[in-house]
Amino acid sequence: MNPNSKIPALRDHSTTPPTRVFESGNILLYLAEKFGHFLPKDPAGRTETLNWLFWLQGSAPFLGGGFGHFYNYAPVKIEYAINRFTMEAKRQLDVLDKQLARGRYVAGEEYTIADMAIWPWYGNVVLGNVYGADEFLDAQSYKNVMRWAQDIASRPGVKRGRIVNRTNGPLDEQLHERHDARDFDTNTEDKRQK
């Protein structure tokens, strides 16, 4: 489905012919438009949301492929590469922090697809959920990013989503496969193993 042979990808069989959608930002935009949620209807709000959605698409490779790789995964620690991508990660966190000083969410007061796209990358980094780099990046100094990351982490949908396909940690936080919304109530590993 994706000519780049990467995930995520989606095929919407409710259309004729089925619609192929790939790349996470485009999938979020497609679903938001299709179902009318998480994307402001007014042109200014929509544009601001898309500004930040595309900001993430351009910025995340520096955080994940650059900083994350050289700080956490590279078999050889290269000081120059770590320093270079650390400075870029901190610059991006500063950009995000300044934006979040303006409102509860990235594009204002409404939770949007921009927050959905940005939080797994930047929210998880500052909360210490990836790379173990929160202290190294001085994450606590980005007060607005921390507030936003914690706020989103507490959303019920985010809590549910974080357990899907999880195979480690507490059994009540593991849902190896999800096929139906009821799986959250009936199919977590603690319930399956009873």
N, C-alpha and C positions, 0 to 999 in steps of 0.2 A: 504493500500500500504506500509506503514511503520510498520514493526513489533513492533516498539517502540511506536506506536500510537501518533506520534507527527508530526507537520508540520515544514518545508515544505516537500512536496513529489511531485513527478512528474511521470506521465506515458506517455511514448513516443509511440504514436500509429502509428508513421511512420515506425516502425520496426515490423517484424513478427517473433515471437510473440511480443506484446508490451513490451517495456523495462521499468522496475520499477527502479526508482532512488529516493533515500531519503538521507537526511542530506544536509544542505545548501552547504557545501564545495564540496561534491560530485556532486550536481546538477550543480554548477558553472563549475566544471571540465568537466562534461559530455557535457554541452552545448558549452563550449569553444572548446573542441575537435571536437564535431559534426559540428559546424559552422565555425571553424577556426579563431576565434577572441579572443582577450584578453588573449592569452597564447602564449608566445614566441615559435617560432619553433626551435631555437637553443637550444641544450641540457643545456648549462649553464644558459640561461635566463629562460628556463622552470623549471629547478631545483630550481633556486632562487625564482621564483614565487610560486612554490609548498611548498618550505620551509616556506614562510610567510603565505600561505593559511593554512597550518597545524599548524603554530604557533598560528594563530587566534583560530583554533578549540580547542587547548589546553589551551589558555589563557582566552578566553571570559567567561567561567564559573566563573572565579575568579572576573571578572569585573561585570558581570550581576548577577549571582546567589550569589556571595559573597558580593562584595562591594555594588552593587545596592540594594540587598535585605536588608542588615543590615543598610545601610545609609538611604534608602528612604522608604522601604516598611514594615520592621519588626514592629509589633505592640508594641514591647518593645525595647527600644534603649539599646543595650548592648555595652558598651564602648570598651571592649576588642575586640569584633568581628568587630566593625567599624574600630578600629585602625589597626587590623590585615589585613583586606581586603583593607583598604586605602593604607597601605604601599605596598601591592602587586600591586594595581592599579597604584600607582606612579612608582613602579619599572618597570612595563610593559610599561608605558608611556615613561619612560626614555630609555628603549630598543628601542622602536619605534622611538623616537626622534633621537637617534644616527644613526639608520638605514636611516632615512629620511634626515639626513645631507649628505648622500652619493649620493642622487639623487632626482629627482622631485617626483617619486613615490616609493612605498615600495620596489619593485624589480628592480628599476633602472629608466630609462627615459621613460618607456612605461607603460601606464595605463593597469592594468591586473586584473584578477579575484582575486588576493590577495588584491588589493585596494578595490574592490567591497565587499569583505568579511569583511575586517577590518574596513572600514569607518563607517558603521552603528553603530558599537560598540564604537570605540575610537574617531572617528571624531565627532559623535554626543555628546559624553561626553564633549570633550573639547570646543565644540561650545555652550554648555549649553542647548542642546536640550533634554537631559534626566537626570533625577535625580536632576537637579538643583545643580549639584556638581562641576561645573567648577571652581568657586572661591575656594571652599573647597579643591580641588585637585591642586590649583595653576596652572591651565591649561595654562595660559599665559606664564609660564616659559618654556613650551615645544614648543619653537619657530618653530621648523621644523614640528612638529605635527600640530600646528595651521595653518601654511602656507599650508600644504597638505590638511587639513580638509576644509579650505576655498576654495582651488582650486577645490577640488572634489565637494563641495556643489554648485559651480557655473556651473558645467557641465550641459548642457541642458537635457541629459538623466536622470541625478540624480534629477534635478528639477521636471521633469515630473513624475518620479517614486515616489517621496515623496508625491504626491497628490493622488495616487491611494489608494482607500479604506479609504480615509480620510473623516471624517464626522464632523469635527469642524474647526474653523478658517474662514478666508475669503472664500466666496462662489466660487471665481475663483480659489481657491486652494483646492477644494474638487471634487473628482471624485469617487463617491460611488461605481461604478462598471465599469470595463474596459473590453470590449470584442473586440475592434478593435482600431487600432492606431488613427483613426479619432475621437475617443471618447475624446481625449485631446482638439480637436477643437470644438466639437459639444455637448459634454455631461457633461461638468463641471456644478456644481450646479447653477452658475450664469446664464448660458445659458438655463438650464432646467426650471428655475423658471420665465423666461421671458414670 
